[in-house]
Amino acid sequence: MEQHEREQLYNTAWKHWGSDSQADQLIEEMSELIHALIAARRNNTFYTYAVSEEIADVTICLEQFEVRMRGFPTVDKSGVKVTGCLYDQVEQIKEGKLLRLKERLMRSMIEKHEGIKGLE
């Protein structure tokens, strides 16, 4: 399905079922993903069809939220409209979290390397 068709489908579903129902659906799908991951771990794996299916369901729900959030302008604390959309906030937060992940990973790799050198 092409992007514009997907966005139209997401908007139509949102308008038909409403925001509460769509939020509940996301919660339900995330819960199902958690359960699929736990079941997979019990079998010493993460990669099962059930996990893939639940990732697809969660991704669809998150994409619906993204499409909806892109339709709302960003406003600052004073309520003044600024350039951008609500989803830009998600992207900014995500970027900060990715930078922190990179820093933590680099520190951990350095510490691990230093620990290995100390054993030699």
N, C-alpha and C positions, 0 to 999 in steps of 0.2 A: 504494500500500500504506500502510495506517495505521501510526502510530508503534509501537503495541504489537505489531502483526504483524511489523514490521521487527525489533524487539528480540528477539522470540521466534525469528525466523529466524536472526539473528546468534548468539544463544546456542546454538541447536541446531547450527548449522554449527561453532561453536567446540568444542562438546562432541564432535561427530562426528569432526572432523578433527584436533583438538588444537591447542594453542597454538603449537607449533613450526611446524606446517603453515600456520597462519594468519599467523604472523609472516613466514614465507617468501613467502607469497602477497602480503603487503603490499610486501615488498622487490621482488618481481617486477613488481608493478603500478607501483611508483614508477619502476623502471627503464624500463618501457615508456612511461611518461609522459615521461621525459627524452628518450627516442629520438624520440617523436612531436613534442616541442617542437623538437628539433634539426632534424628533417626540415621542420617548418613554417617555421622561421627561414631555412632554405636557400631556401625559396620566398618569402621576404620577408613572412611573415605569422606570426601566433601562433594564429589561429582557424581550425582545420581540424576536420573530423569526427573524425579520429584523435585529436586533442588532447582534444576533448570526451569521446570514449569513454574515454580513459585517465584523465581527471579523474574521470569517474563511477566507474571501477573503484577508483581510489585513495580516493575519498570513501567508498565502501562499506566498504573495508578499515579506514579510519580510524574510521568509525562503529562497526564491530565492536569495535575496541579501546576506544572510548569506552564502549560498553555494558558491556564486561567490567570496565573500570576503575571504573565507577560502582558495581560490586558489591563492591568492596574498601574497607574502612574505612581512613582515613588514620591512620597511626601516626607518632609523632615518633621522634627518634633513639634515645630510651631504650626504644622499643618499646611505649609506653603508647598505648592507643587514644584518639583524639581525635575530635571531631565532624567529620563530612564523609566524603568518599570520595576515593580515589586520583585520580580525574579532576579534583577541585577543584584539585589541584596544577598540572595542565595549564592550567586556566583562570587561576590566579594568575600563572603564568609568562607566559602569553599576554598578559595585561593589562599586565604590565611591559614586554614587548616592543612592544606597541602604543603605550604611552606614549613609549618610546624612539624609535620610528618617527615619531611625531608631532613630537617635539622635533627630530629630525634634519631632517625635512621643513621645519619652520618655519625652522630655521637656514639651510637651503639656499635657501629662497625669499627670505629676507631678504638673503643674500649675493648672490643673482642679481639682486635688485631694486637693491641698492647698486651692483653692477657695471654695470647698465644706466644708472643715474643718472650714473655716472662717465664714461660714453661721450657723454653729451649735451653 
